Amino acid sequence: MLFRSVNFSQKKFDPVNLAEREHFQIHRNRNADDSFISKPIFSRLNNRWSFVVTRRLGKANGSFGGMLGVAVDPFYFSRFYARVVLGSGSTVALTGNDGIIRSRIFGDDMSVGQDVSGGAAFKEYGKAPSGTLTATSATDGLRRIFAFHHVQGYPLTVSVGV
């Protein structure tokens, strides 16, 4: 059975088989109606970084009928966070509950995909819906004061480190 993207917002569109992508496999292999937010991926559809927010589509009999998804530009968030002037050495990140950064800005560096699941700050995020702490950053080794807040309804945390 061939699974492929059937619609795309760009004018030029070549169908792509998505069956091996994590977001497709998650929905194919479980019968849950919750959304999934992928790790950042380099999209073959538009040749740029994105993370994909998807939801399972079920057939009338409950079997897997496909998925609906939207690709989100992670640098949209980085550009938004860049408007906040926090001072030298500050960082803002949008991190998934899996410890993978969806979007991060540090000075002029906008990045995605770092795994911070082993970091001290990330370990504290699971203990409360929001809070502050002092920790050494898992991405650059700098000690910072972090404030964090879980994004309601999504498996994401926004953190600011100064």
N, C-alpha and C positions, 0 to 999 in steps of 0.2 A: 504494500500500500504506500503510495507516494503522498507525503504531506508537504505542502508548500505554501508560501505566502500568496494570497490571492488578490490583495489590494494594497496599494501604497500611495502615499500622498504626493510623491514626486511625479512629474510628467513622464519621465522615462522610467519604465519598470520592467525588469526581467524577473520572472518567477524564480524563487530560490527554495530549495529543500531545507526545511528547518528541523527535520526530525531528530537530528543529533544535538540540537541546542538544549541546554539545561531547562530553560523555561518551557519548552515543548514537552520534554520528558516528564517534568514534574506534574503537569496537568494530565498527560496521557496515563500516567501510572497511579494517580490517586483520584478519588471521587470526592473532591472538596470544592466548594464554591468560593474559597478565599483567593485574594489576589496574590501574585508572586512578583517580587522585585528582583530582577537578575543582578548578578555581578556586572560591572562594566565590561562591555564587549566591543570589539572593533567590528562594526557592521559591514557586511558584504553588500547590503542594499544601497548604502549611501557613502561608503568609504570614510566613516568617521566613528568616533567613540560614542557610545550610548549605553544606557541601561534600559531594560525593557520591563514595563509593567504589564502583566498579563492576567487574564482570567479564563478559566475553563468554560467551554461551551459544551453543554450536554445535549444529547439527542432526547427525544420524547421518552425513550425507554431507559434513560439514565446513562447510557453508554457514552463514551467519548466521541464528541462531534467536532472537535477542533479547539481553537483558542482565539481570543481577541486580545490584541496587544497594541501598545503604543511605545515607540522608542523615544526616550527622553535624553536630551543633550545635557550631560553632566556639567558642562562648562557654563550652562545657563546659571546654575546655582553658584559656581565660582565667581562669575561676573557680578551676580547679585551680592554675594558676600564681600567682594572687593570694594563695594561702596561704603562699607563700614570701616572707619578709620580707627584701628585699635593700637597702632604703634608697632615699632620694629620688633620682629620675632614673634608676632602674633599669628595665629592660625584659626581657620574656621573649617569644619568638616561635617559632611553628611555621611554617616556610617550606618551600614546595615547591622541587624542583630547578629549576623554571621561574622562580624569583625572586618568586613571588606568595605573600604572607603568608596562611596559612590561619587563623591565630589569633595575636593579639598583645595584650599588656597593658603599659601604661605608666601608672603611678599608678592613677587610677580609670578611665582610658580603655581600653576593650576594643574592638579594631577588627579588621577583616578586609579582604583584597583589595588592600593596597598592593603596588606593584611595586617591589622593591628589587634587581632584577637588575643595575642599573648601580652599585650601592653597593660600596664597598671591602670591607666585611665579607663580603657575599655572594660576591664573587669569590674570597675566600680559602676559602670552604666547600668548593669543588670540589677543593682541593689535598690534602686529607687527610680521613680518616674522623672525626677530632675534633681539637680544638686550641684555642688562645687567640690573640688578636690585639688590637691597639688600632686603632680606626678611628672615623671620624665616621659616625654613623647616617644612613642614607638616608631614614628616615622623619621625623626631627625635627632633624637637624643637630647633635646633641650628640655629643661625643667620649666614647667609652666603651672599657672593656676588655671584650671579648666572649669567652665560652667557647661552643663549639659541638660538637654531636655529631650524626652522621647516624643516623636511625632505621633499624635493620637491617631489610632486606627491603622498605622503602618509600622512595619518592622524596621524603623529608622530612628536614629538619634542625631540631633544637631549638637555640636560642641564648639565652644570658643575657648581658645587657649591664649593667655597673655603672660 
